[in-house]
Amino acid sequence: MNDVNRDAAGIESRVVGLCRAARTAAPILAGASTAAKNAALRGGAAALRANQARLLAANAEDVAQAHAEGAASAFVDRLTLTPARIEQLRAQLAPGAEHLA
């Protein structure tokens, strides 16, 4: 198995694992109160802000690899995170939670 196939298999395995975890979590989330769901969304928004530097650094590595592999510029643009894009994600997760650290 070459590196590309090994990487693809690893990615597929991680995606399958995430999908299984989501399926397991779905009934739990369905039974959660609105307050609990909102708290989880606010926590996610706060985590995005708290980890922004780490997210941007990891993303810069991904973008550099995509460039090195000759990825299309449109793909690289969609891949690229910026502080503004992270803030948009935060706003979508928890509208009105701008004050969260």
C-alpha atoms as one frame of an Amber mdcrd trajectory, in Angstrom:
protein
   0.000   0.000   0.000   1.476   3.367  -0.985   1.385   6.510   1.182  -1.618
   7.987  -0.644  -3.701   4.840  -0.170  -2.599   4.538   3.468  -3.556   8.178
   4.112  -6.920   7.655   2.398  -7.571   4.522   4.450  -6.695   6.405   7.635
  -9.008   9.264   6.742 -11.803   6.865   5.857 -11.366   5.070   9.175 -11.548
   8.359  11.104 -14.655   9.491   9.194 -16.379   6.159   9.828 -15.512   6.475
  13.524 -16.943   9.995  13.664 -20.122   8.852  11.914 -20.563   6.015  14.391
 -20.031   8.397  17.306 -22.616  10.780  15.837 -25.113   7.944  15.467 -24.549
   6.976  19.108 -24.902  10.586  20.269 -28.067  11.353  18.261 -30.601   9.829
  20.664 -28.834  11.407  23.631 -28.969  14.823  21.977 -32.585  14.318  20.995
 -33.488  13.829  24.644 -31.388  16.718  25.935 -33.054  19.892  27.112 -32.849
  23.061  25.067 -30.695  24.582  27.822 -28.244  21.666  27.627 -28.046  21.898
  23.830 -27.482  25.659  23.993 -24.781  25.179  26.631 -23.036  22.649  24.384
 -23.170  25.046  21.428 -21.818  27.890  23.565 -19.045  25.567  24.760 -18.148
  24.736  21.172 -18.070  28.425  20.280 -15.837  29.145  23.275 -13.523  26.264
  22.314 -13.138  27.668  18.803 -11.986  30.969  20.229  -9.747  29.403  22.881
  -8.055  27.150  20.305  -7.965  29.577  17.392  -4.160  29.861  17.252  -3.755
  26.085  17.259  -6.466  25.666  14.597  -4.845  28.285  12.376  -1.383  26.716
  12.757  -2.650  23.231  11.903  -4.640  24.627   8.996  -1.549  26.421   7.660
   0.188  23.031   7.492  -2.798  21.549   5.631  -2.840  24.456   3.191   0.913
  24.152   2.579   0.518  20.432   1.902  -2.381  21.081  -0.482  -0.268  23.626
  -2.377   2.664  21.194  -2.493   0.390  18.487  -3.891  -0.886  20.828  -6.607
  -4.444  21.143  -5.302  -6.768  23.416  -7.232  -6.877  26.991  -5.971 -10.634
  26.763  -5.328 -10.041  23.746  -3.078  -7.239  25.515  -1.223  -9.477  28.539
  -0.716 -12.232  26.375   0.795  -9.629  24.635   2.966  -8.108  27.848   4.281
  -9.170  29.065   7.709  -8.825  32.687   8.738  -9.747  34.409  11.985 -12.807
  35.803  10.198 -13.918  32.349   9.043 -13.492  30.954  12.541 -15.557  33.842
  13.880 -18.275  33.027  11.328 -18.304  29.434  12.579 -18.574  30.668  16.163
 -21.456  32.959  15.245 -23.299  30.078  13.586 -22.737  27.781  16.567 -23.875
  30.194  19.223 -25.448  33.424  18.011 -25.043  36.129  20.628 -22.108  34.377
  22.303 -19.486  36.894  21.183 -18.436  37.499  24.779 -17.343  33.896  25.355
 -13.620  33.425  25.815
